[in-house]
Amino acid sequence: MTDVKLYNGDCIEFMDKLIDKNVQVDCIVTDPPYLTTPRGNAGNSGGMMQKLINKKGQVFINNDCPVTEWGPRIYKLLKETGHCYIMTNHRNLMEYLKVLTDCGFHFIKSLIWDKQNKIMGQYYMSQFEYILFFRKGAGVKINECGTSDILSVPNKKLKGPDGKNLHDTEKPVKLMEILIRNSSKEGETIMDFAMGIGGCGVAAKNLNRNFIGMEINTDYFRIAEQRIYFEDYKF
């Protein structure tokens, strides 16, 4: 039976508590909130990019957790030889690489998530997202070495009763399962400090991994609880 620990609040405060207790995890998979390219003339692209907050280069209100804050903490929490996957876009790419390697992480490579859908833009349409793949300490190969570094998984989002996205940047459970399966074993612990509505936790549970998840938004947290604890939950 898997062990699940979920925390609704500031991930920095909770990670500090885990560090004080000498807790360590086997693998980290996360999609932290980050700044996007401001879209002042988003046009008719639809979806989340039509919101006023997106025109300022944000997707969520809680975009104020810089990599300089969480980077050193996840390094301490990850076990030696553990793998770490961080999702980001082109705007934050260079900063993430610099800060995380300065923390001690070894950058392995950048994976590409092919979303199989497009978002309008002035300079080519956006269809992919970076997944930065790091290790701590000595290198350990992934479990399925034949996996491509281009992961083509449809970008389908859960909808509420009103037909709107439950979470505008939700990541598919299938995508999370690929990363978790390749970088951990059954019974090991996966952590996501910005779990949103809990896709990573669902994937971890599906694969018989333990999970530690954190989310500051109470509405998202409640959805994550339902998805992870109650497999037959319907939206």
mmCIF file of the C-alpha atoms, coordinates in Angstrom:
data_MODEL
# 
_entry.id   MODEL 
# 
loop_
_atom_site.group_PDB 
_atom_site.id 
_atom_site.type_symbol 
_atom_site.label_atom_id 
_atom_site.label_alt_id 
_atom_site.label_comp_id 
_atom_site.label_asym_id 
_atom_site.label_entity_id 
_atom_site.label_seq_id 
_atom_site.pdbx_PDB_ins_code 
_atom_site.Cartn_x 
_atom_site.Cartn_y 
_atom_site.Cartn_z 
_atom_site.occupancy 
_atom_site.B_iso_or_equiv 
_atom_site.pdbx_formal_charge 
_atom_site.auth_seq_id 
_atom_site.auth_comp_id 
_atom_site.auth_asym_id 
_atom_site.auth_atom_id 
_atom_site.pdbx_PDB_model_num 
ATOM 1   C CA . MET A 1 1   ? 0.000   0.000  0.000   1.00 0.00 ? 1   MET A CA 1 
ATOM 2   C CA . THR A 1 2   ? 1.397   3.393  -0.996  1.00 0.00 ? 2   THR A CA 1 
ATOM 3   C CA . ASP A 1 3   ? 2.093   6.162  1.504   1.00 0.00 ? 3   ASP A CA 1 
ATOM 4   C CA . VAL A 1 4   ? 0.745   9.580  0.511   1.00 0.00 ? 4   VAL A CA 1 
ATOM 5   C CA . LYS A 1 5   ? 1.460   12.857 2.304   1.00 0.00 ? 5   LYS A CA 1 
ATOM 6   C CA . LEU A 1 6   ? -0.222  16.023 1.021   1.00 0.00 ? 6   LEU A CA 1 
ATOM 7   C CA . TYR A 1 7   ? 0.340   19.559 2.300   1.00 0.00 ? 7   TYR A CA 1 
ATOM 8   C CA . ASN A 1 8   ? -1.804  22.628 1.601   1.00 0.00 ? 8   ASN A CA 1 
ATOM 9   C CA . GLY A 1 9   ? 0.381   25.688 2.107   1.00 0.00 ? 9   GLY A CA 1 
ATOM 10  C CA . ASP A 1 10  ? 3.697   27.326 1.311   1.00 0.00 ? 10  ASP A CA 1 
ATOM 11  C CA . CYS A 1 11  ? 6.006   24.701 -0.178  1.00 0.00 ? 11  CYS A CA 1 
ATOM 12  C CA . ILE A 1 12  ? 9.117   26.499 1.129   1.00 0.00 ? 12  ILE A CA 1 
ATOM 13  C CA . GLU A 1 13  ? 7.911   26.235 4.726   1.00 0.00 ? 13  GLU A CA 1 
ATOM 14  C CA . PHE A 1 14  ? 6.981   22.574 4.314   1.00 0.00 ? 14  PHE A CA 1 
ATOM 15  C CA . MET A 1 15  ? 10.244  21.636 2.587   1.00 0.00 ? 15  MET A CA 1 
ATOM 16  C CA . ASP A 1 16  ? 12.144  23.254 5.452   1.00 0.00 ? 16  ASP A CA 1 
ATOM 17  C CA . LYS A 1 17  ? 10.243  21.037 7.884   1.00 0.00 ? 17  LYS A CA 1 
ATOM 18  C CA . LEU A 1 18  ? 11.127  17.952 5.844   1.00 0.00 ? 18  LEU A CA 1 
ATOM 19  C CA . ILE A 1 19  ? 14.785  18.996 5.763   1.00 0.00 ? 19  ILE A CA 1 
ATOM 20  C CA . ASP A 1 20  ? 14.776  19.496 9.550   1.00 0.00 ? 20  ASP A CA 1 
ATOM 21  C CA . LYS A 1 21  ? 13.468  15.921 9.890   1.00 0.00 ? 21  LYS A CA 1 
ATOM 22  C CA . ASN A 1 22  ? 16.170  14.605 7.520   1.00 0.00 ? 22  ASN A CA 1 
ATOM 23  C CA . VAL A 1 23  ? 13.538  13.381 5.070   1.00 0.00 ? 23  VAL A CA 1 
ATOM 24  C CA . GLN A 1 24  ? 14.809  12.488 1.604   1.00 0.00 ? 24  GLN A CA 1 
ATOM 25  C CA . VAL A 1 25  ? 12.967  11.426 -1.547  1.00 0.00 ? 25  VAL A CA 1 
ATOM 26  C CA . ASP A 1 26  ? 13.980  9.174  -4.422  1.00 0.00 ? 26  ASP A CA 1 
ATOM 27  C CA . CYS A 1 27  ? 12.759  11.301 -7.324  1.00 0.00 ? 27  CYS A CA 1 
ATOM 28  C CA . ILE A 1 28  ? 11.355  14.792 -7.901  1.00 0.00 ? 28  ILE A CA 1 
ATOM 29  C CA . VAL A 1 29  ? 8.902   15.560 -10.707 1.00 0.00 ? 29  VAL A CA 1 
ATOM 30  C CA . THR A 1 30  ? 7.405   19.040 -10.708 1.00 0.00 ? 30  THR A CA 1 
ATOM 31  C CA . ASP A 1 31  ? 5.963   21.850 -12.781 1.00 0.00 ? 31  ASP A CA 1 
ATOM 32  C CA . PRO A 1 32  ? 6.662   24.962 -10.702 1.00 0.00 ? 32  PRO A CA 1 
ATOM 33  C CA . PRO A 1 33  ? 4.794   28.192 -11.429 1.00 0.00 ? 33  PRO A CA 1 
ATOM 34  C CA . TYR A 1 34  ? 6.922   30.436 -13.611 1.00 0.00 ? 34  TYR A CA 1 
ATOM 35  C CA . LEU A 1 35  ? 6.646   33.590 -15.659 1.00 0.00 ? 35  LEU A CA 1 
ATOM 36  C CA . THR A 1 36  ? 5.484   33.264 -19.247 1.00 0.00 ? 36  THR A CA 1 
ATOM 37  C CA . THR A 1 37  ? 5.937   35.592 -22.186 1.00 0.00 ? 37  THR A CA 1 
ATOM 38  C CA . PRO A 1 38  ? 3.515   38.517 -21.775 1.00 0.00 ? 38  PRO A CA 1 
ATOM 39  C CA . ARG A 1 39  ? 0.742   38.293 -24.359 1.00 0.00 ? 39  ARG A CA 1 
ATOM 40  C CA . GLY A 1 40  ? -0.686  41.769 -24.639 1.00 0.00 ? 40  GLY A CA 1 
ATOM 41  C CA . ASN A 1 41  ? -2.295  40.950 -27.955 1.00 0.00 ? 41  ASN A CA 1 
ATOM 42  C CA . ALA A 1 42  ? -3.187  37.332 -27.421 1.00 0.00 ? 42  ALA A CA 1 
ATOM 43  C CA . GLY A 1 43  ? -5.725  37.550 -30.240 1.00 0.00 ? 43  GLY A CA 1 
ATOM 44  C CA . ASN A 1 44  ? -8.134  34.686 -30.695 1.00 0.00 ? 44  ASN A CA 1 
ATOM 45  C CA . SER A 1 45  ? -5.957  31.932 -29.284 1.00 0.00 ? 45  SER A CA 1 
ATOM 46  C CA . GLY A 1 46  ? -8.556  31.047 -26.657 1.00 0.00 ? 46  GLY A CA 1 
ATOM 47  C CA . GLY A 1 47  ? -8.135  29.319 -23.312 1.00 0.00 ? 47  GLY A CA 1 
ATOM 48  C CA . MET A 1 48  ? -5.880  30.561 -20.559 1.00 0.00 ? 48  MET A CA 1 
ATOM 49  C CA . MET A 1 49  ? -3.982  33.031 -22.741 1.00 0.00 ? 49  MET A CA 1 
ATOM 50  C CA . GLN A 1 50  ? -7.066  35.210 -22.979 1.00 0.00 ? 50  GLN A CA 1 
ATOM 51  C CA . LYS A 1 51  ? -6.982  36.038 -19.269 1.00 0.00 ? 51  LYS A CA 1 
ATOM 52  C CA . LEU A 1 52  ? -5.710  39.436 -18.169 1.00 0.00 ? 52  LEU A CA 1 
ATOM 53  C CA . ILE A 1 53  ? -3.133  37.905 -15.856 1.00 0.00 ? 53  ILE A CA 1 
ATOM 54  C CA . ASN A 1 54  ? -1.562  36.101 -18.836 1.00 0.00 ? 54  ASN A CA 1 
ATOM 55  C CA . LYS A 1 55  ? -0.987  39.404 -20.587 1.00 0.00 ? 55  LYS A CA 1 
ATOM 56  C CA . LYS A 1 56  ? 1.326   40.296 -17.692 1.00 0.00 ? 56  LYS A CA 1 
ATOM 57  C CA . GLY A 1 57  ? 3.373   37.129 -18.137 1.00 0.00 ? 57  GLY A CA 1 
ATOM 58  C CA . GLN A 1 58  ? 1.633   35.107 -15.418 1.00 0.00 ? 58  GLN A CA 1 
ATOM 59  C CA . VAL A 1 59  ? -0.639  32.096 -15.401 1.00 0.00 ? 59  VAL A CA 1 
ATOM 60  C CA . PHE A 1 60  ? -1.473  32.014 -11.683 1.00 0.00 ? 60  PHE A CA 1 
ATOM 61  C CA . ILE A 1 61  ? -1.560  34.489 -8.821  1.00 0.00 ? 61  ILE A CA 1 
ATOM 62  C CA . ASN A 1 62  ? 1.044   32.425 -6.942  1.00 0.00 ? 62  ASN A CA 1 
ATOM 63  C CA . ASN A 1 63  ? 3.938   32.984 -9.355  1.00 0.00 ? 63  ASN A CA 1 
ATOM 64  C CA . ASP A 1 64  ? 6.230   34.411 -6.685  1.00 0.00 ? 64  ASP A CA 1 
ATOM 65  C CA . CYS A 1 65  ? 8.281   31.329 -5.773  1.00 0.00 ? 65  CYS A CA 1 
ATOM 66  C CA . PRO A 1 66  ? 11.655  31.866 -7.487  1.00 0.00 ? 66  PRO A CA 1 
ATOM 67  C CA . VAL A 1 67  ? 14.025  29.039 -8.359  1.00 0.00 ? 67  VAL A CA 1 
ATOM 68  C CA . THR A 1 68  ? 16.583  30.567 -5.992  1.00 0.00 ? 68  THR A CA 1 
ATOM 69  C CA . GLU A 1 69  ? 14.219  29.668 -3.140  1.00 0.00 ? 69  GLU A CA 1 
ATOM 70  C CA . TRP A 1 70  ? 13.175  26.135 -4.057  1.00 0.00 ? 70  TRP A CA 1 
ATOM 71  C CA . GLY A 1 71  ? 16.322  25.009 -5.891  1.00 0.00 ? 71  GLY A CA 1 
ATOM 72  C CA . PRO A 1 72  ? 18.611  24.568 -2.862  1.00 0.00 ? 72  PRO A CA 1 
ATOM 73  C CA . ARG A 1 73  ? 15.832  22.887 -0.903  1.00 0.00 ? 73  ARG A CA 1 
ATOM 74  C CA . ILE A 1 74  ? 14.980  20.227 -3.456  1.00 0.00 ? 74  ILE A CA 1 
ATOM 75  C CA . TYR A 1 75  ? 18.690  19.462 -3.778  1.00 0.00 ? 75  TYR A CA 1 
ATOM 76  C CA . LYS A 1 76  ? 18.858  18.735 -0.041  1.00 0.00 ? 76  LYS A CA 1 
ATOM 77  C CA . LEU A 1 77  ? 15.694  16.633 -0.166  1.00 0.00 ? 77  LEU A CA 1 
ATOM 78  C CA . LEU A 1 78  ? 16.747  14.459 -3.102  1.00 0.00 ? 78  LEU A CA 1 
ATOM 79  C CA . LYS A 1 79  ? 18.750  11.314 -2.334  1.00 0.00 ? 79  LYS A CA 1 
ATOM 80  C CA . GLU A 1 80  ? 22.162  10.735 -3.856  1.00 0.00 ? 80  GLU A CA 1 
ATOM 81  C CA . THR A 1 81  ? 21.877  9.361  -7.419  1.00 0.00 ? 81  THR A CA 1 
ATOM 82  C CA . GLY A 1 82  ? 18.254  10.573 -7.530  1.00 0.00 ? 82  GLY A CA 1 
ATOM 83  C CA . HIS A 1 83  ? 16.695  12.051 -10.650 1.00 0.00 ? 83  HIS A CA 1 
ATOM 84  C CA . CYS A 1 84  ? 14.866  15.373 -10.867 1.00 0.00 ? 84  CYS A CA 1 
ATOM 85  C CA . TYR A 1 85  ? 12.533  16.612 -13.603 1.00 0.00 ? 85  TYR A CA 1 
ATOM 86  C CA . ILE A 1 86  ? 11.646  20.312 -13.810 1.00 0.00 ? 86  ILE A CA 1 
ATOM 87  C CA . MET A 1 87  ? 9.189   21.638 -16.383 1.00 0.00 ? 87  MET A CA 1 
ATOM 88  C CA . THR A 1 88  ? 9.636   25.111 -17.777 1.00 0.00 ? 88  THR A CA 1 
ATOM 89  C CA . ASN A 1 89  ? 9.467   27.298 -20.864 1.00 0.00 ? 89  ASN A CA 1 
ATOM 90  C CA . HIS A 1 90  ? 12.063  29.168 -22.929 1.00 0.00 ? 90  HIS A CA 1 
ATOM 91  C CA . ARG A 1 91  ? 11.805  32.347 -20.863 1.00 0.00 ? 91  ARG A CA 1 
ATOM 92  C CA . ASN A 1 92  ? 13.050  30.669 -17.658 1.00 0.00 ? 92  ASN A CA 1 
ATOM 93  C CA . LEU A 1 93  ? 15.351  28.121 -19.262 1.00 0.00 ? 93  LEU A CA 1 
ATOM 94  C CA . MET A 1 94  ? 18.709  29.829 -18.739 1.00 0.00 ? 94  MET A CA 1 
ATOM 95  C CA . GLU A 1 95  ? 17.980  30.917 -15.166 1.00 0.00 ? 95  GLU A CA 1 
ATOM 96  C CA . TYR A 1 96  ? 16.813  27.446 -14.159 1.00 0.00 ? 96  TYR A CA 1 
ATOM 97  C CA . LEU A 1 97  ? 19.887  25.802 -15.655 1.00 0.00 ? 97  LEU A CA 1 
ATOM 98  C CA . LYS A 1 98  ? 22.269  28.216 -13.937 1.00 0.00 ? 98  LYS A CA 1 
ATOM 99  C CA . VAL A 1 99  ? 20.641  28.215 -10.506 1.00 0.00 ? 99  VAL A CA 1 
ATOM 100 C CA . LEU A 1 100 ? 20.061  24.464 -10.342 1.00 0.00 ? 100 LEU A CA 1 
ATOM 101 C CA . THR A 1 101 ? 23.586  23.559 -11.467 1.00 0.00 ? 101 THR A CA 1 
ATOM 102 C CA . ASP A 1 102 ? 24.924  26.092 -8.950  1.00 0.00 ? 102 ASP A CA 1 
ATOM 103 C CA . CYS A 1 103 ? 22.925  24.195 -6.291  1.00 0.00 ? 103 CYS A CA 1 
ATOM 104 C CA . GLY A 1 104 ? 24.869  21.045 -7.159  1.00 0.00 ? 104 GLY A CA 1 
ATOM 105 C CA . PHE A 1 105 ? 22.606  19.315 -9.679  1.00 0.00 ? 105 PHE A CA 1 
ATOM 106 C CA . HIS A 1 106 ? 24.155  17.729 -12.767 1.00 0.00 ? 106 HIS A CA 1 
ATOM 107 C CA . PHE A 1 107 ? 22.211  18.625 -15.908 1.00 0.00 ? 107 PHE A CA 1 
ATOM 108 C CA . ILE A 1 108 ? 21.647  15.498 -18.005 1.00 0.00 ? 108 ILE A CA 1 
ATOM 109 C CA . LYS A 1 109 ? 19.571  16.798 -20.891 1.00 0.00 ? 109 LYS A CA 1 
ATOM 110 C CA . SER A 1 110 ? 16.400  18.597 -21.879 1.00 0.00 ? 110 SER A CA 1 
ATOM 111 C CA . LEU A 1 111 ? 13.439  16.426 -22.755 1.00 0.00 ? 111 LEU A CA 1 
ATOM 112 C CA . ILE A 1 112 ? 10.675  17.770 -24.962 1.00 0.00 ? 112 ILE A CA 1 
ATOM 113 C CA . TRP A 1 113 ? 7.001   17.316 -24.207 1.00 0.00 ? 113 TRP A CA 1 
ATOM 114 C CA . ASP A 1 114 ? 5.167   17.446 -27.540 1.00 0.00 ? 114 ASP A CA 1 
ATOM 115 C CA . LYS A 1 115 ? 1.720   18.619 -26.479 1.00 0.00 ? 115 LYS A CA 1 
ATOM 116 C CA . GLN A 1 116 ? 0.151   17.825 -29.861 1.00 0.00 ? 116 GLN A CA 1 
ATOM 117 C CA . ASN A 1 117 ? -1.721  21.116 -29.815 1.00 0.00 ? 117 ASN A CA 1 
ATOM 118 C CA . LYS A 1 118 ? -0.663  24.669 -30.654 1.00 0.00 ? 118 LYS A CA 1 
ATOM 119 C CA . ILE A 1 119 ? -0.928  28.071 -28.963 1.00 0.00 ? 119 ILE A CA 1 
ATOM 120 C CA . MET A 1 120 ? -0.897  31.209 -31.079 1.00 0.00 ? 120 MET A CA 1 
ATOM 121 C CA . GLY A 1 121 ? 2.110   33.539 -30.899 1.00 0.00 ? 121 GLY A CA 1 
ATOM 122 C CA . GLN A 1 122 ? 3.892   36.241 -32.886 1.00 0.00 ? 122 GLN A CA 1 
ATOM 123 C CA . TYR A 1 123 ? 7.045   34.137 -33.373 1.00 0.00 ? 123 TYR A CA 1 
ATOM 124 C CA . TYR A 1 124 ? 5.928   30.630 -34.318 1.00 0.00 ? 124 TYR A CA 1 
ATOM 125 C CA . MET A 1 125 ? 3.151   28.711 -32.619 1.00 0.00 ? 125 MET A CA 1 
ATOM 126 C CA . SER A 1 126 ? 4.023   27.017 -29.329 1.00 0.00 ? 126 SER A CA 1 
ATOM 127 C CA . GLN A 1 127 ? 3.608   23.240 -29.319 1.00 0.00 ? 127 GLN A CA 1 
ATOM 128 C CA . PHE A 1 128 ? 6.148   21.935 -26.807 1.00 0.00 ? 128 PHE A CA 1 
ATOM 129 C CA . GLU A 1 129 ? 7.462   22.392 -23.296 1.00 0.00 ? 129 GLU A CA 1 
ATOM 130 C CA . TYR A 1 130 ? 10.890  21.729 -21.821 1.00 0.00 ? 130 TYR A CA 1 
ATOM 131 C CA . ILE A 1 131 ? 11.409  19.071 -19.165 1.00 0.00 ? 131 ILE A CA 1 
ATOM 132 C CA . LEU A 1 132 ? 14.845  19.664 -17.630 1.00 0.00 ? 132 LEU A CA 1 
ATOM 133 C CA . PHE A 1 133 ? 16.370  16.384 -16.499 1.00 0.00 ? 133 PHE A CA 1 
ATOM 134 C CA . PHE A 1 134 ? 18.895  16.546 -13.642 1.00 0.00 ? 134 PHE A CA 1 
ATOM 135 C CA . ARG A 1 135 ? 20.660  14.072 -11.384 1.00 0.00 ? 135 ARG A CA 1 
ATOM 136 C CA . LYS A 1 136 ? 22.241  14.359 -7.947  1.00 0.00 ? 136 LYS A CA 1 
ATOM 137 C CA . GLY A 1 137 ? 25.606  12.695 -7.527  1.00 0.00 ? 137 GLY A CA 1 
ATOM 138 C CA . ALA A 1 138 ? 26.677  9.715  -9.612  1.00 0.00 ? 138 ALA A CA 1 
ATOM 139 C CA . GLY A 1 139 ? 24.788  8.928  -12.782 1.00 0.00 ? 139 GLY A CA 1 
ATOM 140 C CA . VAL A 1 140 ? 22.234  6.117  -12.782 1.00 0.00 ? 140 VAL A CA 1 
ATOM 141 C CA . LYS A 1 141 ? 20.605  5.112  -16.069 1.00 0.00 ? 141 LYS A CA 1 
ATOM 142 C CA . ILE A 1 142 ? 16.852  5.258  -16.524 1.00 0.00 ? 142 ILE A CA 1 
ATOM 143 C CA . ASN A 1 143 ? 14.820  2.072  -16.293 1.00 0.00 ? 143 ASN A CA 1 
ATOM 144 C CA . GLU A 1 144 ? 13.647  2.086  -19.922 1.00 0.00 ? 144 GLU A CA 1 
ATOM 145 C CA . CYS A 1 145 ? 16.642  3.229  -21.964 1.00 0.00 ? 145 CYS A CA 1 
ATOM 146 C CA . GLY A 1 146 ? 14.686  3.021  -25.215 1.00 0.00 ? 146 GLY A CA 1 
ATOM 147 C CA . THR A 1 147 ? 12.487  5.975  -24.238 1.00 0.00 ? 147 THR A CA 1 
ATOM 148 C CA . SER A 1 148 ? 12.680  8.882  -26.701 1.00 0.00 ? 148 SER A CA 1 
ATOM 149 C CA . ASP A 1 149 ? 13.650  12.331 -25.461 1.00 0.00 ? 149 ASP A CA 1 
ATOM 150 C CA . ILE A 1 150 ? 10.588  13.647 -27.294 1.00 0.00 ? 150 ILE A CA 1 
ATOM 151 C CA . LEU A 1 151 ? 7.514   12.615 -25.313 1.00 0.00 ? 151 LEU A CA 1 
ATOM 152 C CA . SER A 1 152 ? 4.372   12.911 -27.402 1.00 0.00 ? 152 SER A CA 1 
ATOM 153 C CA . VAL A 1 153 ? 1.423   12.953 -25.014 1.00 0.00 ? 153 VAL A CA 1 
ATOM 154 C CA . PRO A 1 154 ? -1.834  14.777 -25.816 1.00 0.00 ? 154 PRO A CA 1 
ATOM 155 C CA . ASN A 1 155 ? -2.409  17.923 -23.778 1.00 0.00 ? 155 ASN A CA 1 
ATOM 156 C CA . LYS A 1 156 ? -5.879  17.057 -22.540 1.00 0.00 ? 156 LYS A CA 1 
ATOM 157 C CA . LYS A 1 157 ? -7.156  18.770 -19.407 1.00 0.00 ? 157 LYS A CA 1 
ATOM 158 C CA . LEU A 1 158 ? -9.810  17.791 -16.893 1.00 0.00 ? 158 LEU A CA 1 
ATOM 159 C CA . LYS A 1 159 ? -12.950 19.906 -17.093 1.00 0.00 ? 159 LYS A CA 1 
ATOM 160 C CA . GLY A 1 160 ? -15.313 21.003 -14.355 1.00 0.00 ? 160 GLY A CA 1 
ATOM 161 C CA . PRO A 1 161 ? -19.130 20.873 -14.557 1.00 0.00 ? 161 PRO A CA 1 
ATOM 162 C CA . ASP A 1 162 ? -19.010 24.289 -16.276 1.00 0.00 ? 162 ASP A CA 1 
ATOM 163 C CA . GLY A 1 163 ? -16.811 22.924 -19.062 1.00 0.00 ? 163 GLY A CA 1 
ATOM 164 C CA . LYS A 1 164 ? -13.801 24.995 -18.014 1.00 0.00 ? 164 LYS A CA 1 
ATOM 165 C CA . ASN A 1 165 ? -10.336 23.663 -17.219 1.00 0.00 ? 165 ASN A CA 1 
ATOM 166 C CA . LEU A 1 166 ? -9.920  22.624 -13.598 1.00 0.00 ? 166 LEU A CA 1 
ATOM 167 C CA . HIS A 1 167 ? -6.295  23.752 -13.927 1.00 0.00 ? 167 HIS A CA 1 
ATOM 168 C CA . ASP A 1 168 ? -4.891  25.714 -16.864 1.00 0.00 ? 168 ASP A CA 1 
ATOM 169 C CA . THR A 1 169 ? -1.444  24.079 -16.880 1.00 0.00 ? 169 THR A CA 1 
ATOM 170 C CA . GLU A 1 170 ? -2.346  20.577 -15.717 1.00 0.00 ? 170 GLU A CA 1 
ATOM 171 C CA . LYS A 1 171 ? 0.120   17.941 -16.925 1.00 0.00 ? 171 LYS A CA 1 
ATOM 172 C CA . PRO A 1 172 ? -1.174  14.589 -18.212 1.00 0.00 ? 172 PRO A CA 1 
ATOM 173 C CA . VAL A 1 173 ? -0.933  11.629 -15.847 1.00 0.00 ? 173 VAL A CA 1 
ATOM 174 C CA . LYS A 1 174 ? 0.510   9.575  -18.720 1.00 0.00 ? 174 LYS A CA 1 
ATOM 175 C CA . LEU A 1 175 ? 3.406   12.036 -19.068 1.00 0.00 ? 175 LEU A CA 1 
ATOM 176 C CA . MET A 1 176 ? 4.098   11.879 -15.333 1.00 0.00 ? 176 MET A CA 1 
ATOM 177 C CA . GLU A 1 177 ? 4.025   8.082  -15.442 1.00 0.00 ? 177 GLU A CA 1 
ATOM 178 C CA . ILE A 1 178 ? 6.761   7.978  -18.093 1.00 0.00 ? 178 ILE A CA 1 
ATOM 179 C CA . LEU A 1 179 ? 9.111   10.074 -15.938 1.00 0.00 ? 179 LEU A CA 1 
ATOM 180 C CA . ILE A 1 180 ? 8.298   8.299  -12.679 1.00 0.00 ? 180 ILE A CA 1 
ATOM 181 C CA . ARG A 1 181 ? 8.582   4.826  -14.194 1.00 0.00 ? 181 ARG A CA 1 
ATOM 182 C CA . ASN A 1 182 ? 11.991  5.629  -15.682 1.00 0.00 ? 182 ASN A CA 1 
ATOM 183 C CA . SER A 1 183 ? 13.539  7.175  -12.582 1.00 0.00 ? 183 SER A CA 1 
ATOM 184 C CA . SER A 1 184 ? 12.219  5.195  -9.610  1.00 0.00 ? 184 SER A CA 1 
ATOM 185 C CA . LYS A 1 185 ? 11.205  1.774  -8.366  1.00 0.00 ? 185 LYS A CA 1 
ATOM 186 C CA . GLU A 1 186 ? 8.056   0.510  -6.702  1.00 0.00 ? 186 GLU A CA 1 
ATOM 187 C CA . GLY A 1 187 ? 7.917   1.540  -3.064  1.00 0.00 ? 187 GLY A CA 1 
ATOM 188 C CA . GLU A 1 188 ? 10.159  4.571  -3.544  1.00 0.00 ? 188 GLU A CA 1 
ATOM 189 C CA . THR A 1 189 ? 9.030   8.143  -2.865  1.00 0.00 ? 189 THR A CA 1 
ATOM 190 C CA . ILE A 1 190 ? 8.194   10.791 -5.480  1.00 0.00 ? 190 ILE A CA 1 
ATOM 191 C CA . MET A 1 191 ? 7.878   14.481 -4.558  1.00 0.00 ? 191 MET A CA 1 
ATOM 192 C CA . ASP A 1 192 ? 6.086   17.331 -6.300  1.00 0.00 ? 192 ASP A CA 1 
ATOM 193 C CA . PHE A 1 193 ? 6.265   20.638 -4.422  1.00 0.00 ? 193 PHE A CA 1 
ATOM 194 C CA . ALA A 1 194 ? 3.849   22.385 -6.831  1.00 0.00 ? 194 ALA A CA 1 
ATOM 195 C CA . MET A 1 195 ? 1.381   19.597 -7.496  1.00 0.00 ? 195 MET A CA 1 
ATOM 196 C CA . GLY A 1 196 ? -1.583  21.639 -8.747  1.00 0.00 ? 196 GLY A CA 1 
ATOM 197 C CA . ILE A 1 197 ? -4.527  19.239 -9.033  1.00 0.00 ? 197 ILE A CA 1 
ATOM 198 C CA . GLY A 1 198 ? -2.366  16.215 -8.334  1.00 0.00 ? 198 GLY A CA 1 
ATOM 199 C CA . GLY A 1 199 ? -1.527  14.554 -11.656 1.00 0.00 ? 199 GLY A CA 1 
ATOM 200 C CA . CYS A 1 200 ? 1.925   13.552 -10.432 1.00 0.00 ? 200 CYS A CA 1 
ATOM 201 C CA . GLY A 1 201 ? 0.426   12.031 -7.304  1.00 0.00 ? 201 GLY A CA 1 
ATOM 202 C CA . VAL A 1 202 ? -2.090  10.032 -9.326  1.00 0.00 ? 202 VAL A CA 1 
ATOM 203 C CA . ALA A 1 203 ? 0.742   8.743  -11.530 1.00 0.00 ? 203 ALA A CA 1 
ATOM 204 C CA . ALA A 1 204 ? 2.860   7.819  -8.508  1.00 0.00 ? 204 ALA A CA 1 
ATOM 205 C CA . LYS A 1 205 ? -0.010  5.905  -6.922  1.00 0.00 ? 205 LYS A CA 1 
ATOM 206 C CA . ASN A 1 206 ? -0.781  4.129  -10.225 1.00 0.00 ? 206 ASN A CA 1 
ATOM 207 C CA . LEU A 1 207 ? 2.827   2.904  -10.274 1.00 0.00 ? 207 LEU A CA 1 
ATOM 208 C CA . ASN A 1 208 ? 2.934   1.846  -6.611  1.00 0.00 ? 208 ASN A CA 1 
ATOM 209 C CA . ARG A 1 209 ? 5.204   4.690  -5.509  1.00 0.00 ? 209 ARG A CA 1 
ATOM 210 C CA . ASN A 1 210 ? 4.873   6.751  -2.346  1.00 0.00 ? 210 ASN A CA 1 
ATOM 211 C CA . PHE A 1 211 ? 4.131   10.437 -2.851  1.00 0.00 ? 211 PHE A CA 1 
ATOM 212 C CA . ILE A 1 212 ? 4.746   13.762 -1.119  1.00 0.00 ? 212 ILE A CA 1 
ATOM 213 C CA . GLY A 1 213 ? 2.790   16.634 -2.633  1.00 0.00 ? 213 GLY A CA 1 
ATOM 214 C CA . MET A 1 214 ? 2.449   20.328 -1.828  1.00 0.00 ? 214 MET A CA 1 
ATOM 215 C CA . GLU A 1 215 ? 0.064   22.957 -3.175  1.00 0.00 ? 215 GLU A CA 1 
ATOM 216 C CA . ILE A 1 216 ? -0.608  26.491 -1.952  1.00 0.00 ? 216 ILE A CA 1 
ATOM 217 C CA . ASN A 1 217 ? -3.962  26.964 -3.733  1.00 0.00 ? 217 ASN A CA 1 
ATOM 218 C CA . THR A 1 218 ? -6.721  25.478 -1.589  1.00 0.00 ? 218 THR A CA 1 
ATOM 219 C CA . ASP A 1 219 ? -9.113  24.827 -4.485  1.00 0.00 ? 219 ASP A CA 1 
ATOM 220 C CA . TYR A 1 220 ? -6.467  22.919 -6.425  1.00 0.00 ? 220 TYR A CA 1 
ATOM 221 C CA . PHE A 1 221 ? -5.419  21.086 -3.284  1.00 0.00 ? 221 PHE A CA 1 
ATOM 222 C CA . ARG A 1 222 ? -8.941  19.798 -2.652  1.00 0.00 ? 222 ARG A CA 1 
ATOM 223 C CA . ILE A 1 223 ? -9.169  18.462 -6.204  1.00 0.00 ? 223 ILE A CA 1 
ATOM 224 C CA . ALA A 1 224 ? -5.764  16.800 -5.807  1.00 0.00 ? 224 ALA A CA 1 
ATOM 225 C CA . GLU A 1 225 ? -6.913  15.133 -2.581  1.00 0.00 ? 225 GLU A CA 1 
ATOM 226 C CA . GLN A 1 226 ? -9.948  13.712 -4.321  1.00 0.00 ? 226 GLN A CA 1 
ATOM 227 C CA . ARG A 1 227 ? -7.988  12.469 -7.346  1.00 0.00 ? 227 ARG A CA 1 
ATOM 228 C CA . ILE A 1 228 ? -5.230  10.822 -5.323  1.00 0.00 ? 228 ILE A CA 1 
ATOM 229 C CA . TYR A 1 229 ? -7.231  9.349  -2.442  1.00 0.00 ? 229 TYR A CA 1 
ATOM 230 C CA . PHE A 1 230 ? -10.418 8.401  -4.319  1.00 0.00 ? 230 PHE A CA 1 
ATOM 231 C CA . GLU A 1 231 ? -9.665  6.701  -7.619  1.00 0.00 ? 231 GLU A CA 1 
ATOM 232 C CA . ASP A 1 232 ? -13.320 6.633  -8.720  1.00 0.00 ? 232 ASP A CA 1 
ATOM 233 C CA . TYR A 1 233 ? -13.864 10.353 -8.077  1.00 0.00 ? 233 TYR A CA 1 
ATOM 234 C CA . LYS A 1 234 ? -15.849 11.992 -10.906 1.00 0.00 ? 234 LYS A CA 1 
ATOM 235 C CA . PHE A 1 235 ? -15.730 15.680 -11.815 1.00 0.00 ? 235 PHE A CA 1 
# 
